[in-house]
């Protein structure tokens, strides 16, 4: 009984360390150390604008993908960091949009939150 109680206590103590997040965002800049993007202040309100700006550092092993062509498909093309930087620049400059629509996955919370995966949707932009 004591062992089970101790195990539950350890799980609750470590839960904040294992935090992970996922954002639907407009990526406005990717560089060597961080990703800059905008998210909705209220993610549940699908009609709100992407107004809250976030800058998060990238992990050493961050992965960049081109997203699927349909909602149900998996991301297919793996991008290098340089290709991801160019994809966002192309969306911002040539297509005259605010940035690239993407799904961003993170680990950690608060000041320790880092980007682990970025999926840039094809034909993205608003």
Secondary structure as GFF3:
##gff-version 3
##sequence-region A 1 126
A	DSSP	alpha_helix	2	14	.	.	.	ID=ss1
A	DSSP	three_ten_helix	15	18	.	.	.	ID=ss2
A	DSSP	beta_strand	20	30	.	.	.	ID=ss3
A	DSSP	beta_strand	34	40	.	.	.	ID=ss4
A	DSSP	beta_strand	50	66	.	.	.	ID=ss5
A	DSSP	beta_strand	78	79	.	.	.	ID=ss6
A	DSSP	alpha_helix	81	93	.	.	.	ID=ss7
A	DSSP	beta_strand	100	107	.	.	.	ID=ss8
A	DSSP	three_ten_helix	110	112	.	.	.	ID=ss9
A	DSSP	beta_strand	114	120	.	.	.	ID=ss10
###
